[in-house]
């Protein structure tokens, strides 16, 4: 065989590639490791001058595409024309491999995998999240395309940058204050926030109505994002009107917190007030109570029937 390969280096290369591909399935490795090694071997083949594997690679890609609903595939192709490079990478990887893990995204150089996935979802493409194992056997996220029925067409094109004047309009209206914590902060520490989450309301071109936005600190925006992402309205209903009566959209006037019958208040002690808070906290600890429980007792004593 070596004599044959000496006359045809490409034949030797093809033989080595085929052995490497078939050898993956005889290895004692996890499904996630199989997927990674398949991707690596296919990339090696595609980077070579060989064409004998084209039919295999194309059949594999077409098999994944053929499993998608035609409506979903059509929408994906439209999004590919307008989305970010991060989103293009995630979409094409799933089209070629059937799924993508947070490890796959990180290996491509995108440190914040959730943002790359968010770019896809921000364009209205439904992604389902499952758990899988990484190459070092950790539990990580794996993403696949969802159903055509879950396409959010109103989000086509992704997020649109806010006009520069919008933040100034919000500061002029509310001051340099976080709308949830009511804490005064430097302008640089406040972020523009959609009252009704972008995931539900979508976005518009041109001027924005300041009434649809507020300023939040980074920590409050993270807290809102977590609550909204786990809210059954976002998961099941996508009811804009339900959002408009939520604490996270209008903390000054609300009837629920992420669809739960709750009332919430965020209080901050600053400057000389910190000493007062510390004294209160010490008293609570001496009595085996939390500060929250102590404050609720005061409210109950004052306002209970």
C-alpha positions in Angstrom: 0.0 0.0 0.0 2.9 2.3 0.7 4.1 1.8 -2.9 0.6 2.8 -4.1 0.5 5.8 -1.9 3.9 6.9 -3.2 2.3 7.3 -6.6 -0.7 9.1 -5.3 -0.3 11.3 -2.2 -4.0 12.4 -2.5 -5.1 8.8 -2.2 -3.0 8.4 0.9 -4.5 11.6 2.3 -8.1 10.3 1.5 -7.3 7.0 3.1 -6.0 8.7 6.3 -9.1 10.9 6.5 -11.5 8.0 6.1 -9.7 6.0 8.8 -9.8 9.0 11.1 -13.5 9.5 10.5 -14.5 5.9 11.0 -12.2 5.6 14.0 -14.2 8.2 15.9 -17.1 5.8 16.2 -15.0 3.0 17.6 -13.6 5.2 20.4 -14.7 5.1 24.0 -15.8 8.8 24.2 -18.9 10.8 25.0 -21.4 11.8 22.3 -20.3 15.4 22.7 -16.7 14.4 22.1 -17.8 12.5 19.0 -19.5 15.6 17.7 -16.4 17.7 18.3 -14.1 15.2 16.6 -16.4 14.9 13.7 -16.4 18.6 13.3 -12.6 18.8 13.4 -12.2 16.0 10.8 -14.8 17.5 8.5 -13.0 20.9 8.8 -9.7 19.2 7.9 -11.3 17.6 4.8 -12.9 20.8 3.7 -9.6 22.6 4.1 -7.9 20.0 1.9 -7.9 19.8 -1.9 -9.9 16.5 -1.8 -13.4 16.4 -3.3 -14.1 12.7 -2.8 -15.8 13.4 0.6 -18.1 16.2 -0.8 -21.0 13.9 -1.3 -20.8 12.6 2.3 -20.5 16.1 3.7 -23.3 17.5 1.6 -25.6 14.6 2.4 -24.9 15.2 6.1 -25.7 18.9 5.8 -28.8 18.3 3.6 -30.1 15.6 6.0 -30.1 18.2 8.9 -31.7 20.8 6.6 -34.4 18.4 5.4 -35.4 17.7 9.0 -36.4 21.4 9.5 -39.8 22.7 8.7 -39.8 24.6 5.3 -41.2 27.7 7.0 -38.4 27.7 9.6 -35.7 27.1 7.0 -37.0 29.9 4.8 -37.0 32.3 7.8 -33.5 31.2 8.8 -32.2 32.0 5.3 -33.7 35.4 5.5 -32.1 36.1 8.9 -28.7 35.0 7.6 -28.8 38.0 5.2 -29.1 40.6 7.9 -27.8 39.2 11.2 -24.4 39.6 13.0 -21.4 37.4 12.4 -21.9 35.8 15.8 -25.4 34.8 14.8 -24.2 33.6 11.4 -21.7 31.3 13.0 -24.3 29.8 15.5 -26.9 29.3 12.7 -24.6 27.7 10.2 -23.1 25.4 12.9 -26.5 24.1 13.8 -27.4 23.7 10.1 -24.3 21.6 9.6 -24.3 19.7 12.9 -27.8 19.6 14.2 -26.9 21.4 17.4 -24.3 23.7 19.0 -23.0 23.7 22.6 -21.7 26.5 24.7 -18.3 24.8 24.3 -18.5 24.9 20.5 -19.2 28.6 20.7 -16.3 29.2 23.1 -13.9 27.2 21.0 -14.7 29.5 18.1 -13.4 32.4 20.2 -16.8 33.8 21.4 -16.2 34.0 25.2 -19.7 35.0 26.0 -21.7 32.1 24.4 -25.0 33.4 25.7 -24.6 36.6 23.7 -24.0 34.7 20.5 -27.1 32.6 21.2 -29.0 35.8 22.1 -28.1 37.3 18.7 -30.0 34.4 17.1 -33.0 34.7 19.3 -33.0 38.4 19.0 -33.7 37.9 15.3 -36.8 35.8 16.1 -35.3 32.3 15.4 -36.6 29.8 18.0 -33.8 27.9 19.8 -34.4 25.1 22.3 -32.0 24.6 25.2 -31.0 21.2 26.5 -28.2 19.8 28.7 -25.2 17.9 27.3 -21.7 16.9 28.5 -18.6 18.9 27.6 -15.3 17.2 26.5 -14.2 17.3 30.2 -17.6 15.8 31.3 -19.2 19.0 32.7 -22.9 19.7 32.1 -23.3 22.5 29.6 -26.0 24.0 27.4 -26.8 22.7 23.9 -29.0 24.5 21.4 -31.1 23.3 18.6 -33.7 25.0 16.3 -37.2 25.1 17.7 -40.6 25.0 15.9 -41.7 27.2 13.0 -44.7 28.1 15.1 -42.4 29.8 17.6 -40.8 32.2 15.1 -41.0 35.8 16.3 -41.2 37.6 13.0 -41.6 41.0 14.7 -37.9 40.7 15.8 -36.5 40.2 12.3 -33.3 42.3 12.0 -32.4 42.0 15.6 -31.9 44.8 18.1 -31.6 48.4 16.8 -29.2 50.8 18.5 -30.8 53.4 20.6 -30.7 57.0 19.4 -28.1 59.0 21.3 -30.6 61.5 22.5 -32.8 58.9 24.2 -30.7 58.6 27.3 -30.6 62.3 27.7 -34.4 62.5 27.4 -34.8 59.8 30.1 -32.3 61.6 32.5 -34.2 64.9 31.9 -37.5 63.2 32.8 -36.4 61.0 35.8 -32.9 62.3 36.8 -29.8 60.1 36.9 -31.7 57.5 38.9 -32.3 53.7 38.6 -36.0 53.3 38.2 -36.1 50.1 40.3 -33.7 50.9 43.2 -34.3 54.7 43.1 -30.6 55.0 43.6 -28.8 58.0 42.1 -25.9 56.9 40.0 -23.5 58.4 37.5 -24.9 58.4 33.9 -22.3 55.9 32.8 -23.6 53.3 35.3 -27.2 53.6 34.0 -28.5 51.6 31.0 -31.5 52.1 28.8 -34.1 49.4 29.4 -37.2 48.4 27.4 -40.1 48.5 29.9 -41.7 45.7 28.0 -38.9 43.2 27.2 -37.5 43.3 23.7 -38.2 39.5 23.5 -41.9 40.3 23.6 -42.3 43.8 22.1 -39.6 43.7 19.4 -38.0 47.0 18.2 -38.6 49.8 15.9 -36.5 52.0 13.6 -36.1 55.8 14.1 -37.2 57.8 17.1 -38.4 56.0 20.2 -41.1 57.1 22.6 -39.3 57.7 26.0 -42.5 56.5 27.8 -41.5 52.9 26.6 -38.1 53.1 28.3 -36.5 53.6 31.7 -33.0 53.7 33.2 -31.7 50.8 35.3 -28.5 50.1 37.0 -26.6 47.1 35.7 -27.4 45.0 38.7 -31.1 45.7 38.4 -31.1 45.0 34.7 -29.5 41.6 35.3 -32.2 40.9 38.0 -34.9 41.9 35.6 -33.5 39.8 32.8 -33.4 36.7 35.0 -37.0 37.1 36.2 -38.3 37.9 32.7 -36.5 34.9 31.2 -38.2 32.6 33.7 -41.7 34.3 33.5 -44.5 32.1 32.1 -45.7 35.1 30.0 -42.5 35.1 28.1 -42.3 31.3 27.9 -46.0 30.7 26.9 -48.1 33.8 26.2 -46.2 36.8 24.9 -48.9 39.1 26.2 -47.7 42.7 26.0 -50.5 43.9 28.2 -49.4 41.5 31.0 -46.0 43.0 30.8 -47.3 46.5 31.2 -48.8 45.6 34.6 -45.5 44.0 35.9 -43.2 45.4 38.5 -40.2 45.1 36.2 -41.9 47.3 33.6 -43.7 49.9 35.7 -42.4 49.7 39.3 -44.4 52.8 40.1 -47.7 51.0 39.3 -48.0 47.2 39.0 -50.2 44.3 39.9 -47.7 41.4 39.8 -44.0 40.5 39.6 -43.3 38.2 36.6 -46.9 36.9 36.8 -46.7 36.1 40.5 -48.9 37.8 43.1 -46.2 39.7 44.8 -45.1 43.2 45.9 -41.5 44.2 45.9 -39.5 47.1 47.1 -35.8 47.8 46.7 -34.3 50.1 49.4 -30.7 51.3 49.5 -29.0 52.9 52.5 -26.2 55.3 51.6 -23.7 57.5 53.4 -24.6 58.2 57.0 -27.6 55.9 56.7 -25.3 52.9 56.5 -24.5 53.1 60.2 -28.3 53.0 61.0 -28.7 49.9 58.7 -25.8 48.2 60.4 -27.3 48.8 63.8 -30.6 47.4 62.6 -28.9 44.3 61.1 -27.0 43.6 64.3 -30.2 43.8 66.4 -31.9 41.4 63.9 -29.0 38.9 64.2 -29.2 39.0 68.0 -32.9 38.1 67.7 -32.3 35.4 65.1 -34.1 37.4 62.4 -33.3 38.6 58.9 -33.6 42.3 58.1 -36.4 41.4 55.6 -38.4 39.6 58.3 -37.9 42.5 60.7 -39.2 45.1 58.2 -42.2 42.9 57.3 -43.1 42.7 61.0 -43.1 46.5 61.3 -45.4 46.7 58.3 -47.7 44.0 59.6 -47.9 45.7 63.0 -48.7 49.0 61.4 -51.1 48.0 58.6 -52.7 44.6 59.4 -56.5 44.5 59.9 
